[in-house]
Amino acid sequence: MKKCIVAAFLLLAFGTAVHAEDSTAAPQGADDASKQKKDDCILNAKDCGDQALSIENKIQRLKEEIAKGSRVYTPKELQKLKHKLEDANDVLDELLFHPTNN
C-alpha cells in the first residue's frame, strides 16, 4: 500500500502537462528557430496547454532540451532540467522495477 501511495505521489508530482506536438509542418526556418528556443513548459510548467506527456516522452523532451545546452539555457536552468530528468528517471524506475503488489 505504501509503495502504491508513493508511486501515485511521484506521478502527480512529476506529471506536468505539456504541449502536444503540432502535426502541421512548419517552415524550415521556423524549425531551426524552435531548436534554439527555450521550452517554458518543460522548464517551468508554463503555457503547457491541456495535454500531458507520458513519463517516457517527458524524459525524451528533457534530454532534447538539455542537449541544447548553454546556447539556449543558463547554467542554472540546465541544472534544473537535469534535476527534472533525474526525478523523471527515478519515477520510471520505481514504476518499472518496484511494482506494487495488490
C-alpha positions in Angstrom: 0.0 0.0 0.0 2.8 2.4 0.9 4.5 1.8 -2.5 1.3 2.5 -4.3 0.9 5.8 -2.5 4.5 6.7 -3.1 4.2 5.8 -6.8 0.9 7.8 -7.1 2.5 10.8 -5.4 5.5 10.7 -7.7 3.3 10.5 -10.8 1.3 13.5 -9.6 4.4 15.5 -8.6 6.3 15.0 -11.9 3.4 14.6 -14.3 3.3 18.2 -15.5 1.2 18.9 -18.5 3.0 19.8 -21.7 2.2 20.9 -25.2 1.2 18.4 -27.7 3.3 18.3 -30.9 1.7 20.3 -33.6 1.1 17.9 -36.6 1.2 20.7 -39.1 4.5 21.2 -40.9 6.4 24.4 -40.1 8.6 26.2 -42.5 12.2 25.1 -42.2 13.4 28.5 -40.9 10.8 28.2 -38.1 12.0 24.7 -37.3 15.6 26.0 -36.9 14.4 28.8 -34.6 12.4 26.4 -32.4 15.6 24.4 -31.9 17.2 27.5 -30.3 14.2 28.4 -28.2 13.6 27.5 -24.5 10.7 25.2 -23.7 9.0 27.1 -20.9 6.5 24.2 -20.4 9.2 21.6 -19.7 11.4 24.1 -17.8 8.8 26.0 -15.7 5.4 24.2 -16.4 4.1 27.4 -18.0 1.9 27.6 -21.2 1.5 23.8 -21.3 -1.9 23.5 -22.7 -4.2 20.7 -21.6 -2.4 17.6 -22.6 0.1 15.6 -20.6 3.2 13.6 -21.7 3.9 10.0 -20.7 6.9 9.6 -18.5 8.9 8.3 -21.4 8.0 11.3 -23.6 8.8 13.7 -20.8 12.3 12.0 -20.4 12.9 12.3 -24.1 11.9 16.0 -24.2 14.1 16.8 -21.2 17.1 15.1 -22.9 16.4 17.2 -26.0 16.2 20.4 -24.0 19.4 19.6 -22.1 21.2 18.9 -25.4 20.5 22.5 -26.5 23.0 23.4 -23.8 24.3 26.8 -22.9 23.4 28.3 -26.3 19.8 28.3 -25.1 19.8 27.8 -21.3 21.6 29.4 -18.4 23.7 27.1 -16.2 21.0 27.3 -13.5 18.3 26.3 -16.0 20.4 23.4 -17.2 20.8 22.2 -13.7 17.0 22.5 -13.2 16.4 20.4 -16.3 19.0 17.8 -15.3 17.3 17.5 -11.9 13.9 17.1 -13.5 15.4 14.4 -15.7 16.8 12.5 -12.7 13.5 12.8 -11.0 11.6 11.5 -14.0 14.1 8.6 -14.4 13.6 7.8 -10.7 9.8 7.7 -11.2 10.2 5.4 -14.2 12.5 3.1 -12.3 10.0 3.0 -9.4 7.2 2.1 -11.8 9.1 -0.5 -13.8 11.2 -2.2 -11.2 9.3 -1.8 -8.0 5.7 -2.6 -9.0 3.1 -2.6 -6.2 1.6 -5.8 -5.1 -2.2 -5.6 -4.9 
